Amino acid sequence: MGSVVGALAGLVFGLGLIISGMVQPAKVLGFLDLAGAWDPSLAFVMGGAIAVGLPAFALARRRRETFLGLQMQLPTSTLLDRRLVGGSLMFGAGWGLAGLCPGPALVVAGSGDPKALGFVAAMVAGMALFEWLERR
């Protein structure tokens, strides 16, 4: 049952990305171009996500199980360390260079777009490199 709910949540997430325009690199880059022709529309998308996410996480923090009866797994660390800041900077740089972040890139890659396929390949290579370095 958890897999079905997960697949449906992924489908709704993907549709939301398409409807909001977050799968259009030009729109994302327009949002990130604060000194040029700034497009603030994605700020509303992010604001909507925060408005939905805050109460959901507040509820989740008070629960031990998900609504499906699975163990609740939330992050416990509140530490802002060098790895978190460095990873955030790399994520932001990649988002700014490509106009895509992982979720939208997967949606666009599903259409066979070469740029998105390259982005996803680089993302998978980066995750593999991270896992390799972690084991060392």
C-alpha positions in Angstrom: 0.0 0.0 0.0 2.9 2.4 0.8 4.2 2.0 -2.8 0.9 2.9 -4.3 0.6 6.0 -2.1 4.2 6.9 -2.9 3.5 6.6 -6.6 0.4 8.7 -6.4 2.2 11.3 -4.3 5.0 11.4 -6.9 2.4 11.8 -9.7 0.8 14.7 -7.9 4.2 16.2 -7.3 5.2 15.9 -10.9 1.9 17.4 -12.1 2.4 20.3 -9.7 5.8 20.9 -11.1 4.5 21.0 -14.6 1.5 23.2 -13.8 3.7 25.7 -11.8 6.3 26.0 -14.6 9.2 24.7 -12.5 10.1 22.2 -15.3 10.8 25.2 -17.6 14.5 26.1 -17.1 13.9 29.6 -18.7 11.2 30.3 -16.1 13.5 29.1 -13.2 16.4 31.2 -14.5 14.1 34.2 -14.8 13.2 33.7 -11.1 16.9 33.5 -10.2 17.9 36.6 -12.3 17.5 39.2 -9.5 19.5 41.8 -11.4 17.7 41.4 -14.7 14.2 40.5 -15.9 13.2 39.0 -12.6 10.1 36.7 -12.8 8.7 36.5 -9.2 6.0 33.9 -10.1 8.0 30.9 -8.7 8.1 32.7 -5.3 4.4 32.1 -5.1 4.9 28.4 -5.9 7.5 28.2 -3.1 5.2 30.2 -0.7 2.4 27.7 -1.4 4.7 24.8 -0.8 5.8 26.3 2.5 2.1 27.0 3.5 1.3 23.4 2.9 4.5 22.0 4.4 4.7 23.8 7.7 1.4 22.4 9.2 2.2 19.0 7.7 5.6 18.8 9.4 4.1 20.2 12.6 1.6 17.3 12.6 4.3 14.8 11.6 6.5 15.8 14.6 3.7 14.9 17.0 3.2 11.4 15.5 5.1 8.2 15.8 3.5 6.5 12.8 2.4 7.7 9.3 -1.2 7.4 8.4 -0.3 4.1 6.7 1.0 2.7 10.0 4.7 3.0 9.0 7.4 4.4 11.4 7.7 8.1 11.1 11.2 9.0 9.8 12.0 12.7 10.2 15.5 14.3 10.4 16.8 14.7 13.9 19.9 16.8 13.4 19.7 20.6 13.8 23.4 21.1 13.2 24.5 23.6 10.5 27.9 22.2 9.5 30.3 22.6 6.7 28.9 19.7 4.7 25.3 21.0 4.9 26.4 24.5 3.8 28.7 23.2 1.1 26.0 20.9 -0.3 23.5 23.7 -0.3 25.9 25.9 -2.2 26.5 23.2 -4.8 22.8 22.5 -5.1 22.1 26.2 -5.6 24.9 26.6 -8.2 23.7 23.6 -10.1 20.1 25.0 -10.0 21.3 28.3 -11.3 23.5 26.9 -14.1 20.9 24.4 -15.4 17.6 26.0 -14.4 16.6 22.6 -13.0 16.7 20.9 -9.7 16.3 17.1 -9.1 12.5 16.8 -9.0 11.8 18.9 -12.2 14.8 17.3 -13.9 13.3 13.8 -13.5 10.0 15.1 -14.8 11.6 16.7 -17.9 14.0 13.7 -18.4 10.8 11.6 -18.7 10.1 13.5 -22.0 13.6 12.5 -23.3 15.0 16.1 -23.2 18.8 15.8 -23.7 19.6 18.6 -21.3 17.5 17.0 -18.5 18.9 13.5 -19.3 22.5 15.0 -18.9 21.5 16.7 -15.7 20.1 13.5 -14.3 23.2 11.5 -15.4 25.4 14.1 -13.6 23.1 14.0 -10.5 23.4 10.2 -10.3 27.2 10.4 -10.8 27.4 12.9 -8.0 25.3 10.7 -5.7 27.5 7.7 -6.6 30.7 9.8 -5.9 29.2 10.9 -2.5 28.5 7.3 -1.5 32.0 6.2 -2.6 33.6 9.0 -0.6 31.4 8.3 2.4 32.6 4.7 2.5 36.3 5.8 2.4 
